[in-house]
Amino acid sequence: MKVLVPVKRVIDYNVKARVKADQSGIDLANVKMSMNPFCEIAVEEAVRQKEKGTITEVVAVSIGPAQAQETLRTALAMGADRAILIQTDLDLEPLAVAKVLAAVIAEEAPNLVIMGKQAIDGDNNATGQMLAALLDWPQGTFASELEISSTSAKVIREVDGGLQTLEVALPAVITADLRLNEPRYASLPNIMKAKKKPLDIKEAASLGVDLAPRLKVLKVAEPAKRTAGIKVETAGDLVTNLKTAGVF
């Protein structure tokens, strides 16, 4: 069984994003980049399933600039068998990403796609659902537990107020939620081995996919700064202030 795991290169989650002076977007100059945390969870789950024997090959794929090879090498160090970079300098929207992934899937013919539920930069939470729709595959989103058999996958997903258990026929698209697992740290020997694993590079234009943007960013601004709080002497003063503020 072959599994495809899309991964995205994003600003490291420990870094405070800076808005460009002209408010046209986020400043990426001299900023530490890393793999999207939800993508790390997806890679970890695919590798764990391979260690269980339910998966035979894990293929990582990324769409982005040449620097995204570093992200793919991280996936290879975690345990992926090979990687594919769809190279483009465009900042693709979720629908374009889904179309590119659908084209890759048509070539690779995987039995399953495991991907992060969202990227922490755009926070769109849309690519997995769009990909399933384009492929006409069943989907299990926000997976917190996953069991895979030869013909189906059992997905426990988080919903408002509890958990929902689904069984989807393969091939399918699964999106990973935060509590699915805790990604491993790549060991130094595995990092060295990853340098020798195959990494194919293809130009996005060669896939014949329409990458034209459908949205236009008008303005990017930082959140408003929080105002300082006030100190009160007694619980009564606190209640009075809460009432005055319209909380009660």
C-alpha positions in Angstrom: 0.0 0.0 0.0 1.3 3.4 -1.0 0.6 6.5 0.9 1.1 10.1 -0.3 1.8 12.8 2.3 1.7 16.4 1.2 3.9 18.7 3.3 4.2 22.5 3.3 7.1 24.9 4.1 5.9 27.6 6.4 7.2 30.2 8.9 8.4 28.3 12.0 5.6 28.3 14.6 8.1 29.8 17.2 8.7 32.9 15.0 6.6 36.0 15.2 5.4 36.9 11.7 6.1 40.4 10.5 3.9 42.3 8.1 5.5 44.1 5.2 5.7 47.8 5.4 3.3 48.2 2.4 0.9 45.7 4.0 0.9 43.5 0.9 1.8 40.4 2.8 4.1 38.7 5.3 7.8 39.5 5.3 9.7 36.2 4.7 13.2 37.7 4.4 15.7 36.1 6.8 12.9 34.2 8.6 13.3 30.7 9.9 11.1 28.3 7.9 10.1 24.7 8.8 7.5 22.0 8.1 3.9 22.9 8.9 3.2 21.2 12.3 0.0 19.5 11.0 2.1 18.1 8.1 4.6 16.7 10.6 1.7 14.9 12.3 0.7 13.5 8.9 4.2 12.2 8.1 4.5 10.7 11.6 1.2 8.8 11.2 2.2 7.5 7.8 5.6 6.3 9.2 3.9 4.7 12.2 1.5 2.9 9.9 4.5 1.7 7.8 6.2 0.4 11.0 3.0 -1.5 11.8 3.1 -3.2 8.4 -0.1 -1.7 7.0 1.8 0.6 4.6 4.7 -0.3 2.3 5.7 3.0 0.9 5.5 6.6 2.1 5.9 9.3 -0.6 6.2 13.0 0.6 5.3 15.7 -1.8 5.6 19.5 -1.5 4.6 22.4 -3.7 6.8 25.5 -3.5 10.2 27.0 -4.2 13.5 25.2 -4.4 14.0 25.8 -0.6 11.1 23.4 0.0 13.6 20.6 -0.6 14.7 21.1 3.0 11.2 20.4 4.2 11.1 17.2 2.1 14.4 16.1 3.5 12.9 16.5 7.0 10.1 14.2 5.9 12.6 11.7 4.6 14.6 11.9 7.8 11.4 11.1 9.7 10.9 8.0 7.7 9.4 8.7 4.3 10.8 6.6 1.5 11.0 9.2 -1.3 9.9 12.7 -2.1 8.6 14.8 -4.9 8.9 18.6 -5.2 6.5 20.4 -7.5 8.5 23.6 -7.9 6.9 27.0 -8.3 7.5 30.4 -6.8 3.8 31.2 -6.8 1.9 31.3 -3.6 -0.9 28.9 -4.5 -4.4 29.0 -3.2 -6.0 25.9 -1.8 -7.9 25.0 -5.0 -4.7 25.2 -7.1 -2.8 23.1 -4.5 -5.6 20.5 -4.6 -5.5 20.4 -8.4 -1.7 20.0 -8.4 -1.9 17.2 -5.8 -4.7 15.5 -7.9 -2.3 15.6 -10.9 0.5 14.0 -8.8 -1.9 11.4 -7.5 -2.9 10.5 -11.1 0.7 9.7 -11.7 1.6 8.0 -8.4 -1.7 6.1 -7.9 -1.5 6.0 -4.1 -4.0 4.0 -2.0 -4.3 6.8 0.6 -3.5 10.4 1.2 -2.7 11.6 4.7 -2.2 15.3 5.1 -2.4 18.0 7.7 -5.9 19.5 8.3 -4.5 23.0 7.7 -1.4 25.1 7.3 -0.5 27.6 10.0 0.2 30.4 7.6 -3.0 30.7 5.6 -5.2 28.7 8.1 -7.6 27.9 5.3 -8.4 24.3 6.2 -9.7 23.6 2.7 -7.1 21.7 0.6 -7.9 18.2 1.9 -11.6 18.7 1.4 -11.1 20.1 -2.1 -8.7 17.3 -3.0 -11.2 14.6 -2.0 -13.9 16.4 -4.1 -11.7 16.6 -7.2 -10.7 12.9 -6.8 -14.3 11.8 -5.8 -12.7 10.0 -2.9 -14.2 9.6 0.6 -12.6 11.8 3.3 -12.0 11.6 7.0 -11.2 15.1 8.3 -9.8 16.1 11.7 -8.6 12.6 12.5 -7.5 12.0 16.1 -7.1 8.2 15.7 -6.6 6.1 12.5 -6.7 2.4 11.8 -6.0 1.2 8.3 -6.9 -2.2 6.7 -6.3 -3.4 3.2 -9.7 -2.0 1.9 -10.8 0.7 4.4 -9.7 3.1 7.1 -11.4 3.7 10.5 -11.2 7.4 11.4 -12.0 8.8 14.8 -12.5 12.5 14.3 -13.1 15.4 16.7 -16.4 17.2 16.4 -18.2 19.7 18.6 -19.1 18.0 21.9 -17.4 14.7 21.3 -15.9 12.2 18.9 -17.3 10.7 15.6 -16.1 7.4 14.2 -16.2 6.9 10.4 -15.2 4.0 8.2 -14.1 5.1 4.7 -13.3 2.8 1.7 -9.8 3.2 0.2 -8.6 5.1 -1.7 -9.4 8.0 0.6 -8.1 11.4 1.9 -7.4 11.7 5.6 -6.6 15.0 7.3 -4.6 14.9 10.6 -5.7 16.8 13.7 -3.4 17.9 16.6 -4.0 14.9 18.8 -3.4 12.2 16.2 0.2 11.7 17.5 3.3 13.5 18.6 5.9 13.7 15.8 9.3 12.2 16.4 12.6 14.1 16.2 14.7 13.0 13.3 17.9 11.4 14.5 21.3 12.3 13.1 21.8 9.0 11.4 18.4 9.3 9.7 19.2 12.9 8.7 22.3 11.6 6.9 20.4 8.7 5.3 17.7 11.2 4.1 20.4 12.9 1.9 20.6 9.7 -0.2 16.9 9.1 -0.5 15.4 10.0 -3.9 13.9 13.4 -4.3 12.4 14.2 -7.7 11.8 17.8 -8.9 9.1 18.7 -11.4 8.0 22.1 -12.6 4.4 22.9 -11.7 3.8 24.2 -15.2 4.6 20.7 -16.6 1.4 19.2 -14.9 -0.9 21.3 -17.1 -2.8 22.6 -14.1 -4.5 26.1 -14.0 -2.6 27.9 -11.2 -4.2 31.3 -11.8 -5.2 33.0 -8.6 -8.9 33.6 -7.9 -8.4 35.8 -4.9 -6.6 39.1 -4.4 -5.1 40.1 -1.1 -6.0 43.7 -0.5 -4.3 44.3 2.8 -2.5 42.4 5.6 -2.4 44.0 9.0 -1.2 43.0 12.5 -3.8 42.4 15.2 -4.7 45.4 17.3 -2.5 45.7 20.4 -4.2 44.7 23.6 -4.8 47.5 26.1 -3.6 47.3 29.6 -5.9 45.9 32.3 -6.8 47.5 35.6 -6.3 46.4 39.2 -9.2 46.3 41.7 -9.0 46.1 45.4 -11.9 43.9 46.2 -14.2 41.3 44.7 -17.0 43.8 44.9 -15.0 46.3 42.8 -14.4 43.5 40.2 -18.1 42.7 40.0 -18.9 46.4 39.6 -16.4 46.8 36.8 -17.7 43.7 35.0 -21.2 45.0 35.2 -20.1 48.4 33.9 -18.3 46.8 31.0 -21.5 45.0 30.1 -20.3 41.5 30.8 -23.3 40.6 33.0 
